[in-house]
């Protein structure tokens, strides 16, 4: 879950994809001094393709007649993809966005003394103490957006109907009356045939059987958002603060590989809201290193920790800005070195590929870039068109920082790989509040299907958006289904795996009911979440299994 804004990075990279689109979001517009703030990069560890933009931003076209638009192009495009006025309605621009933008331009000041993380923010010098532009220029930018934006948010494009009948799955609730559902992670353990749930309320790891019954719990003294195998141990990522904060209270702790319940051992600490962790030998020295996405809030970083001979870790910062929400290992050039892709979800949103050059050095390239209201939440790598190359399946739907209209560009996208790791959008399924998508051949017909959750669905007009199963018809089309139980919780997290050992992929959904009020939720639905004891759903795959032939 995240807040807004952040520092520009993609302008410093060579963008290889033309993106036509703009883990709490809303508007993450970033306006602050670029000098010394665009990026801190250790040149020993990162080589950028392209050049860092000039301090003044891109040149304003001489023929632009509208001074407000010219100023917006100058100030906005210096830090992120230019947001066109029709991305939001007049009320949101005027009542929300400019209030958020003002501190980055120095035309308003944060009250550091009223914030728990005020010391960190003040020390960062992120927000200029004096205005960076004249008051009439600031007014001209506001007037441009107010005058050029629509009265009412533009509607979503048409989509196939979501049928309220779920085929091929048996739905089993995971129940626990210890308190309201606050699942920050739900992960299938195929070895033990259990679902492991990170519970923010109890700061524990909860173990549910395939029948949905709670079997045991393990105290972690922190909120778990991910488990990562590391040989004879399991690493748990503890976010520190679920809701937006820049306090460095996140940790990575080591558990035994069998999760026997022994006390966790701290591996890394003082992290700013870590959201994802990868384990790999990144510098080729034979020792496993750690890549951590420290999402943060206003601050944050993407960092890798080099394991030293004595077992401690040295830190190497790759990106000094917030928004790194998720990473995925890959080997794009088949040289045996681990490369990785990172989704950035604040301000200058996009997907970035880090190609391993050896000896701890990385070359980075922007694969896709999105505007600051896009609301990136998750991505998967999967070969969706059976051409032998992994494609990108991505969700964007973060809509929770403040009351805001539903956005026509929220949904699920497929970006197809041309074979040289250049990507172009090839499919879009509109889905309000889309938060995660997983890929699997659920019906056993040989082609990849999709399952998705929304944390911010339109509960009043299309509540079926909360969970959607998209069955591949084999001809680049998908039918959409859901189930009544999709309204039993508010789905923040999801996983795919074989929980019952029958060889078919199952699904698990984790509910977090104390989310932000960015979208309206019917009072009776809120009340049911507080009392129904449903922590999540297990969707057992009951599609007929293919018969093995001799």
PELIN-V218869 format. One record per residue. N is the residue number from 1. SS is DSSP state (A for helix, B for strand, O for the rest). PHI is phi in whole degrees, -180 to 180 (NA if undefined). BURIAL is 1 if it has 24 or more other C-alpha atoms within 12 Angstrom, else 0. Layout:
N SS PHI BURIAL
N SS PHI BURIAL
//
This chain:
1 O NA 1
2 O -146 1
3 O -110 1
4 O -139 1
5 O 41 1
6 O 172 1
7 O -76 1
8 O -73 1
9 O -137 1
10 A -66 1
11 A -64 1
12 A -86 1
13 O -119 1
14 O -85 1
15 B -83 1
16 O -103 1
17 O -131 1
18 O -87 0
19 O -101 1
20 O -97 0
21 O -107 1
22 O -74 1
23 O NA 1
24 O NA 1
25 O -119 1
26 O 70 1
27 O -99 1
28 O -110 1
29 O -69 1
30 O -121 1
31 O -133 1
32 O -159 1
33 O -60 1
34 O -84 1
35 O -62 0
36 O 77 0
37 O -118 1
38 O -51 1
39 O -166 1
40 O -103 1
41 O -131 1
42 O -77 0
43 O -66 0
44 O -76 0
45 O -125 1
46 B -146 1
47 B -117 1
48 B -98 1
49 O -88 1
50 O 105 0
51 O -118 0
52 O -69 1
53 O -66 1
54 O -68 0
55 O -63 0
56 O -83 0
57 O 80 1
58 O -68 1
59 O -69 0
60 O -80 0
61 O -55 0
62 O -64 0
63 O -85 0
64 O -68 0
65 O -85 0
66 O -84 0
67 A -65 1
68 A -63 1
69 A -67 1
70 A -62 1
71 A -67 1
72 A -63 1
73 A -61 1
74 A -67 1
75 A -84 1
76 A -73 1
77 O -72 1
78 O -70 1
79 O -121 1
80 O -165 1
81 O -60 1
82 O -63 1
83 O -87 1
84 O -71 1
85 A -60 1
86 A -78 1
87 A -71 1
88 O -137 1
89 B -87 1
90 A -57 1
91 A -63 1
92 A -71 1
93 A -59 1
94 A -75 1
95 A -94 0
96 A -129 1
97 A -64 1
98 A -68 1
99 A -64 1
100 A -76 1
101 A -72 1
102 A -52 1
103 A -62 1
104 A -72 1
105 A -99 1
106 O 79 1
107 O -86 1
108 O -147 1
109 O -123 1
110 O -72 1
111 O -91 0
112 A -57 0
113 A -68 0
114 A -97 0
115 O -116 0
116 O -60 0
117 O -101 1
118 A -60 0
119 A -63 0
120 A -64 1
121 A -68 1
122 A -65 0
123 A -66 0
124 A -72 0
125 O 55 1
126 O -66 1
127 O -104 1
128 O -67 1
129 O -76 0
130 O -131 0
131 O -61 0
132 O -94 1
133 O -148 1
134 O -72 0
135 A -62 0
136 A -70 0
137 A -72 1
138 A -61 1
139 A -66 0
140 A -65 0
141 A -64 1
142 A -62 1
143 A -63 1
144 A -60 1
145 A -68 1
146 A -64 1
147 A -73 0
148 A -93 1
149 O -88 1
150 B -75 0
151 O -64 0
152 O -122 0
153 O -55 0
154 O -66 0
155 O -77 0
156 O -68 0
157 O -68 0
158 O -64 0
159 O -140 0
160 O -66 0
161 O -66 0
162 B -92 1
163 B -76 1
164 O -86 0
165 O -154 0
166 O -100 1
167 O -96 1
168 O 84 1
169 B -137 1
170 B -108 1
171 B -93 1
172 B -125 1
173 B -77 1
174 B -96 1
175 B -117 1
176 O -164 1
177 O -94 0
178 O -78 0
179 O 158 0
180 O -63 1
181 O -67 1
182 B -136 1
183 B -80 1
184 B -104 1
185 B -156 1
186 B -137 1
187 B -134 1
188 B -82 1
189 B -105 1
190 O -68 1
191 O -71 0
192 O -95 0
193 O 57 1
194 B -131 1
195 B -110 1
196 B -101 1
197 B -121 1
198 B -82 1
199 B -110 1
200 O -70 1
201 O -69 1
202 O -96 1
203 O 49 1
204 B -144 1
205 B -102 1
206 B -103 1
207 B -113 1
208 B -109 1
209 B -77 1
210 O -65 1
211 O -89 1
212 O 89 1
213 B -87 1
214 B -72 1
215 B -103 0
216 B -168 0
217 B -142 1
218 B -127 1
219 B -70 1
220 O -116 1
221 O 56 1
222 O 180 1
223 O -92 1
224 B -86 1
225 B -118 1
226 B -174 1
227 B -122 1
228 B -132 1
229 B -73 1
230 B -142 1
231 O 69 0
232 O -88 0
233 B -145 0
234 B -116 1
235 B -98 1
236 B -105 1
237 B -93 1
238 B -109 1
239 O -72 1
240 O 90 1
241 O -129 1
242 O -67 1
243 O -87 1
244 O -51 1
245 O -166 1
246 O -110 1
247 O -67 1
248 O -83 1
249 O -106 1
250 B -79 1
251 B -144 1
252 B -118 1
253 B -122 1
254 B -101 1
255 B -116 1
256 B -66 0
257 O -63 0
258 O -91 0
259 O 52 1
260 O -75 0
261 O 105 0
262 O -64 0
263 O -59 0
264 O -63 1
265 B -112 0
266 B -70 1
267 B -103 1
268 B -134 1
269 B -142 1
270 B 57 0
271 B -101 1
272 O -93 1
273 O 47 1
274 B -66 1
275 B -119 1
276 B -154 1
277 B -145 1
278 B -121 1
279 B -116 1
280 B -167 1
281 O -82 1
282 O -82 1
283 O -117 1
284 O 72 0
285 O -98 0
286 O 88 0
287 O -113 0
288 O -79 1
289 B -104 1
290 B -125 1
291 B -106 1
292 B -124 1
293 B -90 1
294 B -95 1
295 O -62 1
296 O 66 1
297 O -146 1
298 O -81 1
299 O -103 1
300 O 144 1
301 B -170 1
302 B -104 1
303 B -144 1
304 B -116 1
305 B -110 1
306 B -82 1
307 B -78 1
308 O -92 0
309 O -56 0
310 O -87 0
311 O 98 0
312 O -83 0
313 B -120 0
314 B -100 0
315 B -92 1
316 B -131 1
317 B -83 1
318 B -96 1
319 B -132 1
320 O -100 1
321 O -165 1
322 O -83 1
323 O 110 1
324 B -68 1
325 B -105 1
326 B -161 1
327 B -138 1
328 B -143 1
329 B -77 1
330 B -159 1
331 O -133 1
332 O -73 1
333 O -111 0
334 O 56 0
335 O -100 0
336 O 84 0
337 O -89 1
338 O -73 1
339 B -95 1
340 B -154 1
341 B -114 1
342 B -129 1
343 B -98 1
344 B -101 1
345 O -129 1
346 O -136 1
347 O 60 1
348 O -88 1
349 B -79 1
350 B 167 1
351 B -110 1
352 B -126 1
353 B -104 1
354 B -106 1
355 B -93 1
356 B -74 1
357 B -96 1
358 B 92 0
359 O 57 0
360 O 79 1
361 B -109 1
362 B -136 1
363 B -104 1
364 B -117 1
365 B -138 1
366 B -81 1
367 B -91 1
368 B -157 1
369 B -127 1
370 B -126 1
371 O -73 1
372 O -74 1
373 O -104 1
374 O -62 1
375 O 80 1
376 B -59 1
377 B -132 1
378 B -168 1
379 B -148 1
380 B -131 1
381 B -105 1
382 B -159 1
383 O -81 1
384 O -87 1
385 O -118 1
386 O 58 0
387 O -102 0
388 O 90 0
389 O -121 1
390 O -70 1
391 B -100 1
392 B -107 1
393 B -113 1
394 B -132 1
395 B -115 1
396 B -139 1
397 O -171 1
398 O -66 1
399 O -148 1
400 O -120 1
401 O -71 1
402 O -155 1
403 O -55 1
404 O -152 1
405 O -63 1
406 O -66 1
407 O -113 1
408 O -66 1
409 O -97 1
410 O -77 1
411 B 160 1
412 B -116 1
413 B -130 1
414 B -113 1
415 B -108 1
416 B -84 1
417 B -89 1
418 O -83 0
419 O 101 0
420 O -115 0
421 O 63 1
422 O -106 1
423 B -125 1
424 B -137 1
425 B -64 1
426 B -123 0
427 B -159 1
428 B -143 1
429 B -119 1
430 B -61 1
431 O -153 1
432 O -57 1
433 O 70 1
434 B -54 1
435 B -120 1
436 B -159 1
437 B -136 1
438 B -126 1
439 B -116 1
440 B -171 1
441 O -87 1
442 O -73 1
443 O -94 1
444 O 69 1
445 O -99 0
446 O 98 0
447 O -121 1
448 O -78 1
449 B -102 1
450 B -129 1
451 B -134 1
452 B -139 1
453 B -122 1
454 B -125 1
455 O -93 1
456 O -131 1
457 O -73 1
458 O -84 1
459 O -63 1
460 O -82 0
461 O -113 0
462 O -146 1
463 A -63 1
464 A -63 1
465 A -69 1
466 A -56 1
467 B -142 1
468 B -136 1
469 B -102 1
470 B -109 1
471 B -90 1
472 B -73 1
473 O -89 0
474 O 84 0
475 O -128 0
476 O 63 0
477 O -130 0
478 B -135 1
479 B -96 1
480 B -119 1
481 B -135 1
482 O -146 1
483 O -141 1
484 A -60 0
485 A -67 1
486 A -62 1
487 A -97 1
488 O -80 1
489 O -159 1
490 O -114 1
491 B -89 1
492 B -102 1
493 B -142 1
494 B -157 1
495 B -148 1
496 B -124 1
497 B 174 1
498 O -97 1
499 O -83 1
500 O -107 1
501 O 74 0
502 O -97 0
503 O 88 0
504 O -108 1
505 O -74 1
506 B -106 1
507 B -128 1
508 B -137 1
509 B -119 1
510 B -112 1
511 B -103 1
512 B -131 1
513 O -93 1
514 O -101 1
515 O -75 1
516 O -71 1
517 O -94 0
518 O -67 1
519 O -126 1
520 O -71 1
521 O -123 1
522 O -56 0
523 A -56 0
524 A -67 0
525 A -72 0
526 A -57 1
527 A -64 0
528 A -66 0
529 A -65 1
530 A -76 1
531 A -121 0
532 O -84 1
533 O 65 1
534 B -82 1
535 B -91 1
536 B 179 1
537 B -127 1
538 B -104 1
539 B -109 1
540 B -73 1
541 B -77 1
542 O -118 1
543 O -62 0
544 O -56 0
545 O -84 0
546 O -58 0
547 O -84 0
548 O -66 0
549 O -110 0
550 O -68 0
//
